[in-house]
Amino acid sequence: MNRQARLQALSAFLKNQRAKLRPADAGLPDGGRRRTPGLRREEIAQLAGVSTTWYTWLEQGRDIQVSASVLDSVASALRLTVDERKYVFSLAMDTGSGAAIAREEPLQISPSLQLILRELRSCPTIISDRRYQIVGWNEAAAQVFVDFDRVPAEERNMIRLLFTRKELRRLAVNWEHFVGGFLAIFRAYYGQYVEDEWYDRFLDEMRELHPDFGRLWEQSRVSSAPELLIEFRHSKAGKMQFHLASLQVQGESDLRCSIYTPAPDSPTAAKVLRLVDAGDRES
């Protein structure tokens, strides 16, 4: 991502975060009816202790001088989370890791991770890289989500599959909530790997092919590990409820292990095991 692309991404994110805030959130008077949602630029500038002109330029994506202390004040005014602050800093000050060399060979998961996948029989589990390319999964994930073996390797990108596969769109009771968790993590990666132009190409492609992607992307949070309770309506098993645990895998490869644990006091675990057993008999 070149500097201009970073500044444009920063501009869109700041505008979106400002629109989410209400005057009461910042201890400001309502001031009557507002033409647009959220706080005004001058209000954010006042809360951050900067001039309205400077903040306007920052939000417009202009190439201006930015210090860490002033940016931190802006982040506080916008009530950003820790992950959102990291995202803003990486875009404004080029503090991401940037190590974005394209890989010629697909990542291979270790034998220990393969064992974990096999042992988690009642927990659908997916291992993906920093581009959300799926590099590993267990039988529970294949039964609950989609049979990834039947998906060509080059198409096994979880973000892409969520928008292209009809069975995944039908699976989640609240599909946008389901997608939002993935996009929150994807945006965290996007800010971290600021020099990888693959992300901009991918985002452009998704916006062009899927009209609803752009809206959901602009609304998405930034989170390296969102906590979600997700309800599915599975075509064979019916109602299922899962908690998502998203974990970074230690090591040289930037891998993520997404584990869907059945909600306690629900029949979800038993339903998953029945699906897995049925899949084992068919194979």
TORBA-608376 format. One record per residue (C-alpha): x, z, y; residue in one letter. Coordinates in steps of 0.02 Angstrom, whole numbers, plus 50000, padded with zeros to 5 digits. Example, Ala and Ser with C-alpha at 12.3 -4.5 7.8 and 13.67 -1.06 7.14 Angstrom:
506155039049775a
506845035749947s
This chain:
500005000050000m
500814994650164n
500695005250321r
499234995550395q
498244997550234a
498615016150234r
498015017950414l
496415008450375q
496095019750225a
496435035050334l
495225028550467s
493815026150343a
494095043250265f
494135052650431l
492535044350490k
491665048450327n
492215066650330q
491675068750511r
489965061650469a
489725074950335k
489915089550456l
488485097750550r
488745106850715p
488275123150630a
489685120750504d
490935121450646a
490055135050747g
489475122650879l
487755121650961p
486635108050893d
486485099451060g
484865090551019g
484595074450925r
486135064250880r
486185045450863r
487355046350714t
487585059850581p
488985072350592g
490075078850732l
490655068450879r
492475063350898r
492665074251052e
492035089250953e
493335086750816i
494665084650949a
494115100751032q
494145110350868l
495865103250825a
496585106550997g
497035088351030v
496465075851160s
494935065351123t
495945049651156t
497275054451028w
495995058750894y
495035042650930t
496625032650904w
496975041950742l
495225038550677e
495345020450730q
496875018350620g
498095015150762r
499955016950727d
500285032650828i
501495047250815q
500815060950703v
501585077950671s
501225088950520a
500605103450627s
499375092850726v
498765084050568l
498485101050489d
497415105950639s
496375090250617v
496185094050431a
495565111550474s
494335104750602a
493645093050469l
493585107450344r
494575097750215l
494975104750043t
496755106349979v
496645089649888d
495875081150039e
497275087850151r
498575080650031k
497655064050036y
497635063550227v
499465068450240f
499995055150114s
499085041550211l
499585047150386a
501375052150351m
501835042350194d
502115058150092t
501495051349926g
502645049449777s
502665030749798g
503515027749630a
502405013149589a
503415001549478i
502264990449377a
502394993949191r
502724979749071e
502264990148917e
500695000848895p
500955019548890l
501025027748720q
500335045148692i
501375057848599s
501015063748421p
500515080848491s
499195072848603l
498575062448457q
498375078448357l
497395086448499i
496245071448504l
495895072748318r
495595091448322e
494335090848465l
492945084248354r
491495091048456s
492285087348627c
492325069148684p
494095067148754t
494905052748847i
496735051048901i
497055039449047s
498495034749161d
498585035649352r
497635019249365r
496265026049251y
496805014249114q
496255022148950i
497715024948832v
496925036748706g
495255043648648w
494485052648502n
493025048348389e
491855059548488a
492205049448646a
491925033148552a
490255039348489q
489625046948652v
490295034248777f
490775017448704v
491805011148558d
493405008148654f
494154999048504d
492924985048538r
493464983948721v
494994972648752p
496494983248802a
496644974948974e
494834979549013e
494964997948963r
494925004449140n
493685018749154m
493185014949333i
492854996749290r
491895001249132l
490755013149226l
490154998649333f
490144984749202t
489494992649042r
487604994649038k
487685008348906e
488745019149024l
487555016149169r
486105021749059r
487025036548983l
487115048649130a
485485055749198v
486295055149371n
487465040349359w
488105041849539e
488555060149510h
489455054949350f
490415041149438v
490815052549585g
491915063749479g
492975049049423f
493105041949599l
493655058949668a
495135059049548i
495485040549578f
495555043449765r
496805057449739a
497905045249642y
497635032149778y
498355043749909g
499775049649797q
500435032349753y
500425025049927v
501645011149887e
500715004049737d
499814988549798e
498844987749634w
497595000249705y
497124989249852d
496934974049741r
495854983949620f
494754991049759l
494504973849835d
494014966949665e
492774981049632m
491974979249805r
491764960549778e
491044961749603l
489964977449620h
489014979749784p
488674998149752d
490515002049724f
490975001149909g
489655013749959r
490105026049822l
491955024149859w
491735028150043e
490665043349999q
491835049849865s
492745066349879r
494585069149843v
494935080749698s
496305081349568s
495195091649451a
493335091549495p
492195103249399e
490625094449342l
489115098349235l
488485081749170i
486865078149078e
486755063048965f
485295054348882r
486135047048729h
485275032648639s
485475041148469k
485695059748506a
484535062148655g
484895075448786k
486705081448793m
487565092548922q
489435093548952f
490655102349066h
492115091449119l
493865098649112a
495145086649186s
496945091449150l
498615084049200q
499755080949052v
501515087549079q
502925075049057g
503675059449134e
502075049149117s
500675053049239d
499305055449110l
497645064449124r
496655072248984c
494775072449019s
493875084248899i
491985085148892y
491555102248821t
489775104848759p
488755116548869a
488575133948792p
486875138648720d
486435120248697s
486335109448541p
487585097148613t
489055101948502a
488025099848343a
487385083048405k
489165076848439v
489735082148265l
488275072848186r
488755057148283l
490585059048230v
490125061848047d
488995046548050a
490415036448126g
491625042447992d
490415036947854r
490235019647932e
492105016847950s
